[in-house]
Amino acid sequence: MNAATAETLQQLVRSGWRLLALESCEEDRALGVIDFAAEATGRSSFSWSLASGLTLRNATEEIRTDARGSLTAGLESMAAVHEPALFSILDAHRVLDDPLAVRGLRDALPQFASRRQAVVFLAPGLRLPVELVRETARLELPLPSAPDLSRLLLKVTQRGSSPVPEPEVLTASVRAAQGLTAAEAARAFHRAFQLVPTEDDDAVTRLIREKKRILGHSPALSFHDEAARLDTVGGLGALKRWLGERQRAFGEEARDFGLPTPRGLLLLGVQGCGKSLCAKAVAQEWQFPLLRLDLAAAFGSENQSPEAATREAIAVAESMAPAVLWIDEMEKGFATAEADTQARRVLGSFLTWLSEKRAPVFVVATANDVSGLPPELLRRGRFDEIFFVDLPSPGERAEILAIHLHKHGRDPLHHRVDELADQAERLTGAEIEQVVAAALYSAFAAGRELSDEDLSDAITETVPLYDTYEERIKELRDWARQRARPASIDRQIDDLFGTTVGS
């Protein structure tokens, strides 16, 4: 049970709200919160569903009434209850599209008030009829906290044959399970601790693997544990320095110093220049879990509404905080916000969360096309900073070449990296990576070691993205010159002296 949600629910009931909406996919846990609030406020707790009718929950014997089939029948059954009570309507999103029942519910509000009764709409996600919006107090049940998961893990191991985990294993296991519902975590704990661990497959490893599988049910949300580091990202010195200054800003020492918790950053720029790689590297560098929200998949899902997908991603990220929430190619998700009502609702709720969030969730959003972003997203205060990621400068190209040569087991000192970097003018970081791969294929096919000629030929054969999208890239640069901060130190010098570096 979540004490904070139970306390909020009690306060709302005591202050006179007769309709409440509790959004959660954990029905049993949510009903426990409602039962607790009912007992604390001196009320009986009833639940109603289309299949089971009205049931008195906090009684020594189960008491049911035959009020099944429609919300109207349920309201008639509730009208026969004269004592103070909380009525939980299960799967409320399925029954509030009946105008007759909604009218009956509004007509019953004075009666609920006189009897000290209230109705709680319980659903994974809920779009209220317009008639009830101003009459209903909304609250959400957050995912289990670390202490909740710790207690759950101890219960699971005590019920089974597994020994109680050592403190360090307990802490790591709870950390690995954050972002799951109580039921999902219980199953994951059972699975992780009932199997016999091997040298390379301990309980925590199994928990992380199980968590990935569970979170995979949502096409819009994925959990990443890729080992990218900032030192594997070539160039972008100004961005790296900015991130380094904020690495220690999530702890108590920073709070005592008066620092606000970093909110996030927006990376705009040329495709293939390292924006997504930076998001992965930030999480690895700061040792934060990395979640990826795919807005395009959220809007294209047949199993989950975009609002529910976005809300779930935020809830999971906050439960795992401190965490990094990566939103790749954000413009694809919000491009239709002006014309599409659903996209506008999702954008509105996301912007509200960005502005008001208290949990240490660091948002890293990327975009290739600034014209596709709603102006509200670019307003100061949504993100701590907006960085522009341009084509790499000559020095950055040399650094990127060296990184990928070293990645493939070659010593960069054995190659004319600076000369090759000059030849690779107008190539993106991703294109330089492919140049190294193509040169290695050529050398392997010829049965010899990689040479500078292989690299030079691969550069010559590569058609730069810049040649295809030159006008668009120039427009993006013009826009960013006064509105965004250069991610590269070379670009900052370029802006200072009005010169052009590496293009």
VOGU-3710 file (C-alpha; in Angstrom, 3 decimals, decimal comma):
1> mnaataetlq> 0,000/0,000/0,000  1,156/3,538/-0,688  0,786/5,667/2,444  0,971/8,991/0,616  -1,836/8,062/-1,782  -3,954/6,715/1,082  -3,445/9,965/3,008  -4,382/12,061/-0,028  -7,494/9,970/-0,584  -8,522/10,402/3,068
11> qlvrsgwrll> -8,094/14,170/2,820  -10,171/14,362/-0,357  -12,973/12,277/1,173  -12,990/14,326/4,371  -13,033/17,584/2,412  -16,277/16,641/0,683  -15,360/15,174/-2,716  -18,043/12,694/-3,751  -16,400/11,515/-6,991  -12,749/10,471/-7,150
21> alesceedra> -10,664/8,854/-9,885  -7,758/6,608/-8,911  -5,671/5,576/-11,910  -3,635/2,405/-11,527  -3,060/-0,877/-13,327  -2,628/-2,547/-9,898  -6,234/-3,171/-8,904  -5,567/-5,193/-5,752  -3,044/-2,678/-4,445  -5,361/0,233/-5,260
31> lgvidfaaea> -8,259/-1,462/-3,486  -6,011/-1,871/-0,454  -5,442/1,898/-0,452  -9,188/2,530/-0,722  -9,957/0,039/2,064  -7,401/1,748/4,306  -8,864/5,198/3,550  -12,371/3,908/4,217  -11,402/2,507/7,610  -9,475/5,665/8,535
41> tgrssfswsl> -12,491/7,859/7,754  -15,056/5,591/9,450  -16,684/4,255/6,276  -17,521/0,864/4,838  -15,738/-0,184/1,655  -17,719/-1,585/-1,279  -16,558/-2,568/-4,752  -18,746/-2,885/-7,827  -18,041/-4,461/-11,206  -20,086/-5,404/-14,243
51> asgltlrnat> -19,464/-9,096/-13,557  -19,737/-9,335/-9,774  -22,151/-6,598/-8,762  -21,778/-4,802/-5,417  -19,553/-6,429/-2,778  -18,924/-5,320/0,810  -15,159/-5,671/1,193  -14,388/-4,918/4,835  -16,740/-7,495/6,367  -16,046/-10,797/8,110
61> eeirtdargs> -18,279/-12,521/5,539  -18,447/-11,639/1,868  -21,716/-9,858/1,122  -22,813/-9,462/-2,491  -25,842/-7,965/-4,207  -27,077/-8,865/-7,652  -26,434/-5,497/-9,328  -24,533/-6,724/-12,354  -24,671/-5,856/-16,023  -24,768/-2,053/-16,031
71> ltaglesmaa> -23,651/0,938/-14,007  -27,287/1,970/-13,671  -28,006/-1,308/-11,840  -24,953/-0,675/-9,689  -26,161/2,820/-8,737  -29,531/1,382/-7,726  -27,720/-1,069/-5,466  -25,587/1,719/-3,959  -28,740/3,728/-3,256  -29,862/0,960/-0,896
81> vhepalfsil> -26,768/1,501/1,287  -27,513/4,106/3,948  -24,284/3,994/5,949  -21,149/6,106/5,246  -19,213/4,279/2,531  -16,681/4,354/-0,293  -17,881/2,659/-3,492  -15,103/1,507/-5,835  -16,220/1,158/-9,464  -13,857/-1,352/-11,084
91> dahrvlddpl> -12,889/-0,975/-14,754  -14,521/2,438/-14,668  -13,233/3,241/-18,158  -15,613/0,584/-19,507  -18,831/1,950/-17,991  -18,614/5,747/-18,120  -19,631/5,947/-21,773  -23,282/5,345/-20,850  -25,058/8,762/-20,799  -27,985/7,386/-18,784
101> avrglrdalp> -25,673/6,069/-16,067  -23,643/9,299/-16,002  -26,840/11,306/-15,535  -27,924/8,942/-12,769  -24,560/9,368/-11,086  -24,872/13,152/-11,127  -28,423/12,912/-9,738  -27,123/10,757/-6,859  -24,448/13,251/-5,729  -26,676/15,031/-3,144
111> qfasrrqavv> -27,624/11,662/-1,690  -23,962/10,637/-1,487  -23,216/13,899/0,335  -25,987/13,477/2,889  -24,905/9,913/3,668  -21,140/10,680/3,787  -20,522/8,465/0,793  -18,164/8,760/-2,178  -17,539/6,909/-5,425  -14,004/6,018/-6,543
121> flapglrlpv> -13,505/5,336/-10,262  -10,719/2,734/-10,484  -9,063/2,105/-13,860  -5,636/1,804/-15,517  -6,395/4,993/-17,434  -9,505/7,141/-17,479  -11,002/9,783/-19,739  -13,894/11,265/-17,785  -17,118/12,425/-19,417  -17,144/16,201/-19,677
131> elvretarle> -20,062/16,345/-17,217  -17,924/14,775/-14,473  -14,571/16,498/-15,035  -15,191/19,360/-12,594  -16,903/17,065/-10,088  -14,068/14,531/-9,840  -10,775/14,674/-7,913  -8,055/12,706/-9,690  -5,087/10,928/-8,161  -2,652/8,227/-9,246
141> lplpsapdls> -1,161/5,297/-7,397  2,618/5,388/-7,966  4,581/2,237/-8,577  6,079/0,566/-5,478  8,916/2,474/-3,831  12,251/0,944/-2,842  11,081/0,269/0,767  7,898/-1,364/-0,608  9,953/-3,638/-2,869  12,373/-4,445/-0,063
151> rlllkvtqrg> 9,507/-5,643/2,152  8,053/-7,607/-0,763  11,370/-9,340/-1,479  11,751/-10,346/2,166  8,228/-11,807/2,131  8,968/-13,763/-1,051  12,199/-15,258/0,290  10,669/-16,020/3,705  7,767/-17,898/2,093  10,085/-19,935/-0,111
161> sspvpepevl> 13,166/-21,991/0,557  15,626/-19,241/-0,438  17,791/-17,684/2,293  17,313/-14,022/3,135  19,572/-12,067/0,738  22,678/-10,360/2,032  22,239/-6,572/2,439  24,170/-5,749/-0,742  22,182/-8,323/-2,748  18,930/-7,001/-1,263
171> tasvraaqgl> 19,808/-3,436/-2,274  20,856/-4,446/-5,796  17,753/-6,603/-6,245  15,404/-3,828/-5,151  17,176/-1,416/-7,482  16,830/-3,894/-10,336  13,091/-4,323/-9,680  12,205/-0,633/-9,542  9,751/0,279/-12,281  7,678/-2,888/-11,879
181> taaeaarafh> 4,264/-3,222/-10,294  4,010/-5,105/-7,004  2,645/-8,203/-8,752  5,304/-8,066/-11,476  8,044/-7,605/-8,881  6,765/-10,528/-6,793  6,836/-12,830/-9,834  10,281/-11,546/-10,815  11,590/-12,123/-7,279  10,185/-15,660/-7,272
191> rafqlvpted> 11,764/-16,409/-10,627  15,126/-14,852/-9,728  15,564/-16,429/-6,300  14,045/-19,856/-6,910  16,487/-20,703/-9,694  19,895/-22,027/-8,691  22,432/-19,292/-9,485  25,510/-20,033/-11,561  28,801/-18,208/-11,588  27,732/-15,912/-14,445
201> ddavtrlire> 24,012/-15,775/-13,723  23,192/-14,478/-10,254  19,791/-13,404/-8,921  20,288/-9,724/-9,767  21,209/-10,566/-13,365  18,081/-12,699/-13,669  16,005/-9,876/-12,186  17,263/-7,395/-14,773  16,585/-9,886/-17,557  13,072/-10,508/-16,233
211> kkrilghspa> 12,457/-6,783/-15,918  13,397/-6,257/-19,562  10,954/-8,974/-20,548  8,144/-7,470/-18,467  8,660/-3,914/-19,702  8,702/-5,268/-23,237  4,894/-5,533/-23,174  4,736/-1,839/-24,055  6,011/-1,078/-27,568  6,636/2,532/-26,537
221> lsfhdeaarl> 8,848/1,834/-23,509  12,115/-0,086/-23,348  14,825/-0,585/-20,760  18,449/-0,230/-21,891  21,679/-1,286/-20,210  24,095/-0,613/-23,073  27,642/0,154/-21,976  28,248/3,333/-23,999  30,461/5,870/-22,259  31,053/9,544/-22,893
231> dtvgglgalk> 34,658/8,856/-23,811  33,401/6,735/-26,727  31,588/9,789/-28,121  33,871/11,838/-30,358  33,874/15,633/-30,004  30,978/17,512/-28,354  33,329/18,970/-25,750  30,963/21,740/-24,616  28,137/19,247/-24,057  30,422/16,847/-22,175
241> rwlgerqraf> 31,634/19,660/-19,918  28,034/20,723/-19,209  27,102/17,151/-18,295  30,195/16,768/-16,126  29,214/19,818/-14,086  25,855/18,220/-13,300  26,945/14,677/-12,526  27,068/15,280/-8,756  23,964/17,479/-8,697  21,531/14,688/-7,747
251> geeardfglp> 22,695/14,036/-4,190  22,023/15,528/-0,779  25,225/17,566/-0,919  23,879/19,399/-3,965  20,531/19,972/-2,235  22,298/21,412/0,812  24,277/23,693/-1,502  20,996/25,023/-2,894  21,222/23,464/-6,362  18,013/22,568/-8,211
261> tprgllllgv> 17,836/19,026/-9,525  18,849/18,943/-13,230  15,753/18,555/-15,392  17,140/17,528/-18,754  18,326/18,720/-22,127  17,165/18,848/-25,729  19,669/17,872/-28,428  18,888/19,300/-31,845  21,013/18,727/-34,880  22,170/16,822/-37,888
271> qgcgkslcak> 21,230/13,170/-38,072  24,064/10,753/-37,297  26,160/13,153/-35,212  25,872/11,412/-31,841  22,696/12,709/-30,180  21,255/9,276/-29,343  24,668/7,938/-28,361  24,982/10,805/-25,878  21,693/9,829/-24,205  22,995/6,291/-23,652
281> avaqewqfpl> 26,381/7,571/-22,511  24,879/9,946/-19,926  23,060/7,084/-18,217  26,175/4,916/-18,187  28,438/7,749/-17,006  26,105/8,702/-14,154  25,246/5,063/-13,350  21,534/5,748/-13,826  19,030/3,326/-15,380  18,108/4,268/-18,950
291> lrldlaaafg> 14,527/4,127/-20,246  13,614/4,928/-23,838  10,201/6,358/-24,689  9,351/5,941/-28,367  6,590/8,483/-29,038  6,028/7,277/-32,597  5,365/3,767/-31,263  3,089/5,205/-28,569  0,891/6,866/-31,166  0,940/3,793/-33,384
301> senqspeaat> 0,127/1,188/-30,739  -3,129/-0,757/-31,007  -2,927/-2,091/-27,437  -2,360/1,109/-25,472  -3,441/4,716/-25,887  -0,699/7,354/-26,320  -1,796/8,973/-23,049  -1,481/5,661/-21,186  1,893/4,875/-22,783  3,307/8,281/-21,853
311> reaiavaesm> 1,866/8,098/-18,344  3,336/4,620/-17,848  6,784/5,747/-19,028  6,739/8,673/-16,617  5,552/6,482/-13,724  8,224/3,856/-14,387  10,958/6,503/-14,733  9,915/8,203/-11,487  9,819/4,889/-9,631  13,393/4,177/-10,810
321> apavlwidem> 14,700/7,697/-10,105  17,348/8,874/-10,325  17,039/7,783/-13,936  17,491/8,980/-17,510  14,411/9,081/-19,752  15,511/9,152/-23,397  13,029/10,393/-25,997  14,494/9,852/-29,453  13,371/11,884/-32,484  10,772/13,741/-30,471
331> ekgfataead> 9,445/15,604/-33,496  7,963/12,369/-34,896  5,696/12,037/-31,877  4,481/15,623/-31,632  4,514/16,677/-35,285  0,697/16,517/-35,479  0,022/18,183/-32,124  -1,501/21,311/-33,673  -4,035/19,389/-35,734  -4,506/16,204/-33,711
341> tqarrvlgsf> -6,519/16,424/-30,493  -5,001/13,279/-28,994  -1,441/14,418/-29,726  -2,244/17,809/-28,222  -3,475/16,155/-25,010  -0,333/14,038/-24,755  1,842/17,081/-25,424  0,000/19,096/-22,785  0,370/16,470/-20,077  4,018/15,905/-20,980
351> ltwlsekrap> 4,806/19,628/-20,841  3,092/19,900/-17,459  5,181/17,045/-16,132  8,376/18,568/-17,531  7,665/21,843/-15,766  6,446/20,438/-12,456  8,290/17,143/-11,948  9,980/16,667/-8,606  11,502/13,218/-9,078  15,144/13,226/-10,265
361> vfvvatandv> 14,377/12,032/-13,787  16,819/13,526/-16,279  15,148/13,822/-19,693  17,331/13,624/-22,797  15,273/14,426/-25,889  16,650/14,415/-29,429  15,301/15,935/-32,641  16,568/16,149/-36,212  13,959/18,572/-37,568  13,221/21,617/-35,451
371> sglppellrr> 10,353/22,650/-37,746  8,428/19,583/-36,556  8,610/20,550/-32,884  5,762/22,467/-31,219  6,964/25,918/-30,064  5,880/25,132/-26,484  8,606/22,475/-26,229  11,340/24,990/-27,018  10,326/27,486/-24,364  12,914/28,105/-21,668
381> grfdeiffvd> 12,132/26,188/-18,503  11,058/22,967/-20,188  14,697/21,841/-20,427  17,799/23,110/-18,642  19,537/23,641/-21,964  19,087/23,226/-25,716  22,223/22,069/-27,533  22,840/22,113/-31,268  24,871/19,142/-32,554  26,473/20,056/-35,883
391> lpspgeraei> 28,710/18,146/-38,293  32,023/17,344/-36,592  34,965/19,719/-36,969  38,338/18,447/-38,324  39,606/17,746/-34,800  36,392/15,950/-33,881  36,533/13,879/-37,073  40,059/12,788/-36,151  38,855/11,860/-32,669  35,929/9,867/-34,069
401> laihlhkhgr> 38,229/8,024/-36,495  40,588/7,162/-33,661  37,733/5,900/-31,477  36,429/3,523/-34,146  39,871/2,305/-35,179  40,598/1,484/-31,545  37,173/-0,159/-31,219  38,155/-2,570/-34,015  41,536/-3,387/-32,499  43,688/-0,979/-34,519
411> dplhhrvdel> 46,165/1,534/-33,150  45,211/5,019/-34,415  48,883/6,063/-34,167  49,612/3,716/-37,072  47,331/5,691/-39,384  47,331/9,226/-40,808  44,248/10,140/-38,835  44,538/13,932/-39,278  44,876/13,691/-43,063  41,984/11,260/-43,294
421> adqaerltga> 39,900/13,568/-41,087  40,520/16,448/-43,493  39,427/14,247/-46,387  36,271/13,242/-44,456  34,939/16,814/-44,521  31,123/16,954/-44,361  30,807/13,371/-43,047  28,766/12,749/-39,918  30,035/10,682/-37,021  27,868/7,747/-38,103
431> eieqvvaaal> 29,264/7,973/-41,643  32,835/7,967/-40,295  32,001/4,836/-38,300  30,787/3,175/-41,486  33,936/4,316/-43,327  36,064/2,337/-40,862  33,812/-0,717/-41,209  33,856/-0,533/-45,038  37,656/-0,195/-45,095  38,008/-3,231/-42,824
441> ysafaagrel> 35,795/-5,291/-45,162  37,956/-4,283/-48,136  41,180/-5,200/-46,352  39,759/-8,506/-45,154  38,548/-9,423/-48,653  42,027/-8,666/-50,033  43,680/-10,797/-47,351  45,802/-8,029/-45,834  45,920/-5,602/-42,931  43,957/-2,368/-42,927
451> sdedlsdait> 45,740/0,509/-44,680  45,209/4,262/-44,985  44,404/3,694/-48,664  41,463/1,484/-47,644  40,202/4,243/-45,372  40,747/6,918/-48,025  38,882/4,886/-50,664  35,975/4,313/-48,252  35,758/8,062/-47,586  35,755/8,817/-51,329
461> etvplydtye> 32,966/6,308/-51,953  30,749/7,707/-49,163  28,065/10,164/-50,259  27,636/12,561/-47,308  24,198/13,192/-45,858  25,117/16,876/-46,137  25,063/16,683/-49,947  21,491/15,392/-49,881  20,115/17,711/-47,209  22,385/20,746/-47,576
471> erikelrdwa> 19,601/23,334/-47,576  17,839/21,765/-44,608  21,066/21,601/-42,606  21,823/25,244/-43,388  18,331/26,237/-42,238  18,842/24,277/-39,018  22,160/26,024/-38,413  20,594/29,431/-38,981  17,811/28,627/-36,522  20,221/27,300/-33,878
481> rqrarpasid> 22,676/30,204/-34,091  20,561/32,404/-31,786  18,404/29,803/-30,062  20,651/26,916/-29,039  24,058/26,347/-27,506  26,760/24,659/-29,625  27,564/21,180/-28,366  31,166/21,436/-29,649  33,850/23,749/-28,326  35,024/24,363/-31,895
491> rqiddlfgtt> 31,554/25,613/-32,757  31,606/28,024/-29,842  34,856/29,480/-31,200  33,291/29,558/-34,662  30,323/31,585/-33,384  32,617/33,906/-31,433  34,752/34,827/-34,439  32,105/34,405/-37,133  34,067/31,737/-38,990  33,043/28,345/-40,361
501> vgs> 34,713/25,294/-38,850  34,708/21,883/-40,505  31,960/22,394/-43,060
//
